[in-house]
Amino acid sequence: MKNYSKITAVILTGLMLATALFGCGSTSDTVSSDTTSGGTASEVSSGTQQAQKKEPKEPVEIVYTCWGSATEKKATEATIAKFEQENSWIKVKTMVIPNANYDTKITTMVAANEPLDISQLESATIAYPLAEQGKLMNLKTIAENSETPLSDFVPEDLFYLDKDTIIGVGNGLEVFNLFYNKDMIQAAGVETPPTDPEKAWTWDQFVETAKKLTVDKNGKNALDPSFDPKKIVQYGISFPKWWGLWGNFIYSNGGDYVTQDGKFGLSQPEAVEALQKLADLINVHHVAPTPTAEKGLPGTEIALQTKKVAMAIDGQWVHLPIDSAKFNFGSGVLPKMKELKTQAVTGMLSIYANTKNPEASWKLATYLVDPGQDITLYKNGNLMPVTKPWLTEKDKLDQWTTNTTARPDGYVQGIVGMLLNYSVPTPTGTVKNFNKIIDIVNPALDKVWLGQQTAQEAMKAAEAKAQPLVQGKRER
């Protein structure tokens, strides 16, 4: 279970370790990789709305920055080389910047007016600060007349500065779902988690099932009066303790990070109730591991494979390592409190406002998020597409959801269905000052997971520090 201090960056880095369509590699110094391709093109000036030309007259060069690891470098170079072959008028200079120094390096380059055209960015820590300084392009100015208009994207994949300004598109959507070990479910004789969103478990149904699947060293489950919570050998459920997970249930219970009238939302009754119900899985129902016990457990895929845990709530991207672990698994929709909700989280690609080549930059952005260029990332369980055709048209859906063990039965109805019909945008793109607020919330919640404070006590204490940081939500 990881500490997600810079959550989108961590997620995307982890995702790119599997296959590296979006990554670039370096573990120490910045690396530049560029390949010269023949061809001619006409250069498009910054901010113009010219329709894309089929036969550009002179070549252009764009600078693309991203973060990643050394293992991703070759794959990235291959991806860029393929892009250049198919778009011979564009030369891409790829700059690889270590994750730990990424925001600082980009900020310094922007301040020095160094050439930058398109970047992979983490929304809360750097993209919105740059956008508020006028450094990022409104993608509406270039995408409207392109082959891939913004209307093709899932709404949750678009990052708005305000209702008229879109500053980025996600480069791989992720939602959350309920994984489980099929053999453990069958052995306990309990109902399989549903894949139909309309039949999502209520919270009480979920807790009841988790109790049946939690077993102590004497073989007693958590419903048995003689069950020993201090000698658990099999947990019914596990879940990581970061906002990506617990935020789903804030929304499910009718809450939010900030209220419409400008209050710190996590101290409001709906949010407090949701957080307490999650903590009660650990400290009242004893169906989830304590933070201390959790340290001795492996990651989600191994915990399920080795039958330490029967069910796990985690991100969609975990289909990849779970499938690689080679055991009999399934995935269903999240349980609900009041209504089914999932957060759609993603990193983003942005184009700089002063680019001289917006057309070429947008072409690269849409290439990088097009499953048709490399279906591997999607078919192996890692990512979900960001454009509607790949999520709704059967011929495209089949390319990444069929003939693969990484997409279990019911995946399209359940997981794709949650994204299309039950998702909300990542709060890093909607809540102003999100990272600063969460930095206050996280240590307060540590006491809740440990059972040292109630959610009400912890969030009320956090409110005093968080409220001055609340600046509302961005319009979409």
Secondary structure, 3 states (H helix, E strand, C coil): CCCCCCHHHHHHHHHHCCCCCCCCCCCCCCEEEECCCCCCCCCCCCCCCCCCCCCCCCCEEEEEEECCCHHHHHHHHHHHHHHHHHCCCEEEEEEECCHHHHHHHHHHHHHCCCCCCEEEECHHHHHHHHHHCCCECCCHHHHCCCCCCHHHECHHHEEEEECCEEEEEECCEECEEEEEEHHHHHHHCCCCCCCCHHHCCEHHHHHHHHHHHCEECCCCECCCCCCCCCCEEEEEEECCCCHHHHHHHHHHCCCCCECCCCCEHHHCHHHHHHHHHHHHHHHCCCCCCCHHHHCCCCCHHHHHHCCCEEEEEEEHHHHHHHHHCCCCEEEECCCECCCCCEEEECCEEEEECCCCCHHHHHHHHHHHCCHHHCCHHHHCCCCECCECHHHHCHHHHHHHHCCCCCCCCCHHHHHHHHHHHCEEECHHHHECCHHHHHHHHHHHHHHHHCCCCCHHHHHHHHHHHHHHHCCCECCC
